């Protein structure tokens, strides 16, 4: 589809991936699996069916150096920098303002930059099925992941009418978006059926999305129009900085998806993992040794089981007699924690910020 555009959101800080994820090179720029970074893997995935000049990336201004180094295949004018992170709705709205100038009726696919996705062929078919709905029905489409267990770390989407018809991939009208549930509620969702994990992948016609922003977030819409009007002028960066810092930070789920009526879902059955923590990396790593250990770098593991151990460069990490731990060595920082506590790593980052120890961030 020549009118297909991709927006990759790459401004996150990845605090749960400390100490590898740092301020100037967060999680999405790391090579967690293989030689390419998560961002580069995402670009390659979309480049199989989207022209490079139609791929946009929104990131933080503090990440400009690493982003440009990792994206020589993209036009520099497609790299959009937020002065400060404001959640997903302003991020997507800003990119939509860029895309509108080129093609207001173009179809935009919005994707996180740091998910692990396999079955690229099925992924492509799923995105194109969503693009067809966005084009023909003027709908805002989300890709819902078929749940495999009662996860409490994801939002859910409840489906309504089945509109699949003769299509190969299941498609539905959306009943509602629901917040991250407790385990009992998540279990009930799975037993009831008709619920999908919210993948954070959205597909829409640029004009349709901007119409929704105007309806449900009119103040943001007005501010984005002011920014767009100054695009290409010498004063643009000052205008962007002044206006964008003042807009309300809100997610696209809360701002648009929970209110709009023209919401659809396409079923995603490709292998998907949002890689939210080192624990999820351990679980996703298929190259575990005979003792259930995973990781990379210079390591020696003796009497150690079911652990993730990583060492950067030529630094050696040796682990003896431990089970179910995460050990990550990077530069001047080393992390050791139980796998069950992987979600608490962000608390370390919060403490380092509170103590102004920027040399470790």
C-alpha positions in Angstrom: 0.0 0.0 0.0 1.6 3.2 -1.2 -0.5 5.3 1.2 0.6 3.2 4.3 2.6 5.1 6.9 4.2 3.8 10.1 4.8 5.7 13.3 7.2 4.0 15.8 7.1 5.4 19.3 10.6 5.4 20.7 10.7 7.9 23.5 10.5 5.6 26.5 13.0 5.5 29.3 13.0 1.7 29.9 13.6 2.0 33.6 12.9 -1.7 34.3 15.9 -2.5 32.1 18.5 -0.7 34.2 21.4 -0.9 34.3 21.7 -1.6 30.5 19.0 1.0 29.8 20.4 4.4 30.5 19.1 8.0 29.9 21.0 8.4 26.6 20.5 4.8 25.4 17.2 3.4 26.7 15.8 -0.1 26.2 14.6 0.3 22.6 18.2 1.0 21.4 19.6 -2.2 23.0 20.4 -5.4 21.2 18.5 -7.7 23.6 18.3 -10.5 21.1 20.8 -10.7 18.2 22.9 -7.9 16.8 20.2 -5.4 16.0 18.4 -3.2 18.6 14.7 -3.6 19.3 14.1 -0.4 17.4 16.0 -1.6 14.4 14.1 -4.9 14.4 10.9 -2.9 14.5 11.9 -0.8 11.5 12.9 -3.9 9.5 9.6 -5.6 10.3 7.6 -2.6 8.9 10.0 -2.0 6.0 8.8 -5.2 4.4 5.5 -3.5 3.6 6.1 0.2 4.2 8.4 2.4 2.2 11.3 3.9 4.3 10.2 7.4 3.5 6.8 6.6 5.1 8.3 5.5 8.4 8.3 8.1 11.2 9.8 7.9 14.6 8.9 10.0 17.6 11.6 10.1 20.3 13.0 12.2 23.1 15.3 15.1 22.1 17.8 13.6 24.6 18.0 10.5 22.4 18.7 12.2 19.1 22.3 11.1 18.8 21.6 7.3 19.3 18.5 7.5 17.2 20.2 9.0 14.2 23.1 6.5 14.6 20.7 3.6 14.5 18.4 4.8 11.6 20.6 5.7 8.6 18.0 4.1 6.4 15.4 6.7 7.2 15.1 10.4 6.1 16.2 12.7 9.0 13.1 14.8 8.6 11.1 11.7 9.6 12.7 11.7 13.1 10.4 13.8 15.3 11.7 14.9 18.7 9.5 15.7 21.7 10.9 18.3 24.1 9.4 16.2 26.9 7.5 13.0 27.1 3.7 13.6 27.3 2.3 10.0 26.9 1.0 8.4 23.7 -1.9 10.7 22.6 0.2 13.9 22.1 3.0 11.8 20.6 0.7 10.2 18.0 -1.1 13.5 17.4 2.2 15.3 16.7 3.2 12.6 14.1 -0.2 12.7 12.6 0.2 16.5 12.0 3.4 15.7 10.0 1.8 12.9 8.0 -1.3 15.0 7.2 0.7 17.6 5.3 1.9 14.8 3.0 -1.3 12.7 2.8 -4.3 13.4 5.0 -6.0 10.2 3.9 -2.9 8.0 4.4 -3.3 5.0 6.7 -1.0 5.2 9.7 0.1 2.2 11.7 1.3 3.1 15.3 3.7 0.7 17.0 5.8 0.7 20.1 9.5 0.4 19.4 10.5 -2.3 21.9 8.2 -5.3 21.4 9.4 -8.8 20.4 7.4 -10.0 17.5 7.9 -13.2 15.5 5.9 -14.7 12.6 6.6 -11.6 10.4 4.4 -12.8 7.6 1.4 -13.2 9.8 2.1 -9.9 11.4 2.1 -8.2 8.0 -1.2 -9.9 7.1 -2.7 -8.8 10.4 -1.6 -5.1 9.9 -2.9 -5.0 6.3 -6.2 -6.5 7.5 -6.5 -3.7 10.0 -5.5 -1.1 7.3 -8.3 -2.3 5.1 -10.9 -1.7 7.9 -9.4 1.7 8.6 -9.6 2.6 4.9 -13.1 1.1 4.1 -14.9 1.9 7.4 -13.1 5.0 8.5 -12.4 3.1 11.7 -9.7 3.3 14.4 -8.4 -0.2 14.6 -6.4 -1.9 17.4 -4.6 -5.2 17.1 -5.6 -7.4 20.0 -3.4 -10.3 21.1 -5.1 -13.5 21.9 -4.5 -14.1 25.6 -2.7 -17.3 26.7 -2.9 -16.8 30.5 -4.7 -14.4 32.9 -2.1 -11.6 32.7 -2.4 -8.7 35.1 0.3 -6.5 33.4 -1.8 -5.7 30.2 -4.9 -3.8 29.5 -7.7 -5.7 27.8 -10.1 -5.0 25.0 -13.6 -6.5 25.0 -15.0 -7.2 21.6 -18.6 -7.0 20.4 -20.0 -7.8 17.0 -18.0 -10.3 14.8 -17.5 -8.6 11.4 -15.0 -11.2 10.0 -17.2 -12.3 7.1 -15.0 -13.9 4.4 -11.8 -12.5 5.8 -9.1 -14.9 7.0 -8.2 -13.0 10.1 -10.9 -12.4 12.8 -12.3 -8.9 13.1 -14.7 -7.3 15.6 -16.4 -4.1 16.7 -15.0 -3.1 20.0 -17.2 -3.0 23.1 -14.8 -1.3 25.5 -11.2 -0.9 26.7 -10.5 -2.1 30.3 -7.6 -1.3 32.6 -5.1 -3.8 33.9 -7.1 -6.2 36.0 -6.3 -8.2 39.1 -5.7 -12.0 38.6 -9.3 -13.0 39.5 -10.7 -10.5 37.0 -8.3 -11.6 34.3 -9.2 -15.2 34.8 -12.9 -14.3 34.4 -12.1 -12.5 31.2 -10.4 -15.6 29.8 -13.3 -17.9 30.9 -15.8 -15.5 29.4 -14.0 -15.1 26.1 -14.1 -12.1 23.7 -11.3 -10.3 25.5 -7.9 -9.6 24.0 -4.7 -8.1 25.4 -4.2 -4.5 24.4 -1.0 -4.6 22.2 -0.5 -0.8 21.8 -0.7 -1.3 18.0 -3.2 1.0 16.3 -4.2 1.6 12.7 -6.2 4.5 11.3 -6.7 7.0 8.5 -4.8 10.2 9.5 -7.8 12.4 8.9 -10.1 10.1 10.9 -7.7 10.1 13.9 -7.3 13.9 13.9 -11.1 14.3 13.7 -11.3 12.2 16.9 -8.6 14.3 18.6 -10.6 17.4 17.7 -13.8 15.9 19.2 -12.4 14.3 22.4 -9.3 16.3 23.1 -10.0 19.8 21.6 -7.4 21.7 23.6 -4.7 19.3 22.5 -6.0 19.5 18.9 -5.8 23.3 18.9 -2.2 23.2 20.3 -1.1 20.6 17.7 -2.5 22.8 14.9 -0.4 25.8 16.2 2.7 23.5 16.1 1.9 22.3 12.6 1.3 25.8 11.3 5.0 26.7 12.2 6.5 23.6 10.7 9.4 24.5 8.4 9.9 27.9 9.9 13.0 29.1 11.8 10.8 29.5 14.9 9.4 25.9 14.8 11.5 24.4 17.6 10.8 27.2 19.9 7.1 26.9 19.2 7.2 23.2 19.7 9.1 23.5 23.0 6.7 26.2 24.4 3.4 24.6 23.4 4.3 20.9 23.8 5.6 21.3 27.4 2.2 22.8 28.4 -0.1 20.1 26.8 -1.8 17.5 29.0 0.0 14.2 29.1 -2.6 11.5 28.3 -2.7 8.1 26.7 -4.4 7.4 23.5 -6.5 4.7 25.3 -7.9 7.2 27.8 -8.1 10.1 25.4 -9.6 8.5 22.3 -10.2 4.8 22.4 -12.5 4.8 25.5 -14.7 7.4 23.9 -14.9 6.9 20.1 -17.5 4.7 18.6 -15.8 3.7 15.4 -13.3 1.4 17.1 -12.5 -2.1 15.7 -10.2 -4.9 16.6 -8.2 -7.3 14.5 -7.1 -10.5 16.1 -3.3 -10.9 16.5 -2.1 -14.5 16.7 1.6 -13.8 15.9 4.2 -14.4 18.6 4.2 -11.2 20.7 6.0 -10.1 23.9 6.1 -6.6 25.1 9.4 -7.2 27.0 8.4 -5.3 30.0 11.2 -6.4 32.3 14.4 -8.6 32.6 12.1 -11.4 33.7 10.2 -11.2 30.4 13.5 -11.3 28.5 14.5 -14.5 30.5 11.2 -16.1 29.6 11.4 -15.2 25.9 15.0 -16.4 25.5 14.9 -19.7 23.6 18.7 -20.3 24.1 18.7 -21.5 27.7 21.3 -24.0 28.7 20.6 -27.4 30.3 20.2 -25.7 33.7 17.6 -23.2 32.5 20.0 -20.3 32.4 19.9 -17.5 29.8 21.9 -14.4 29.0 24.9 -13.2 27.1 28.5 -12.0 27.4 31.5 -13.3 29.3 29.9 -15.4 32.1 30.7 -18.4 34.2 27.8 -20.2 35.9 28.5 -22.9 38.5 25.7 -24.7 40.2 23.3 -22.0 39.0 19.8 -22.6 37.7 17.0 -20.8 36.0 18.8 -17.4 36.0 19.5 -14.6 33.5 23.1 -13.4 33.5 24.5 -10.7 31.2 27.9 -9.0 31.0 28.8 -6.1 28.7 32.0 -6.1 26.7 35.0 -8.0 28.2 33.8 -7.8 31.8 33.5 -11.3 33.3 30.6 -12.2 35.6 30.7 -15.4 37.6 27.7 -16.7 39.5 27.9 -19.7 41.9 25.2 -21.6 43.7 22.2 -19.4 42.9 18.8 -20.0 41.5 16.1 -17.7 39.9 18.3 -14.6 39.8 18.9 -11.8 37.4 22.5 -10.5 37.2 23.3 -7.6 34.7 26.7 -6.0 34.5 27.1 -2.8 32.4 29.8 -0.2 32.6 30.0 1.2 36.2 26.8 -0.6 37.3 25.8 -4.1 38.4 22.4 -5.4 39.2 21.6 -8.5 41.2 18.0 -9.4 42.0 15.6 -12.2 42.4 13.6 -12.9 39.2 10.4 -12.4 41.3 11.5 -8.8 42.0 12.3 -7.8 38.4 9.4 -5.2 38.4 11.0 -3.4 41.3 14.1 -2.4 39.4 12.5 0.9 38.4 12.6 1.7 42.2 16.4 1.7 42.0 16.2 4.2 39.2 13.8 6.4 41.2 16.2 6.3 44.2 19.3 7.2 42.0 17.3 10.2 40.6 16.3 11.2 44.2 19.9 11.1 45.3 21.1 12.9 42.1 23.5 10.1 41.2 23.3 10.8 37.5 26.6 9.0 36.7 24.6 5.7 37.1 21.7 6.7 35.0 
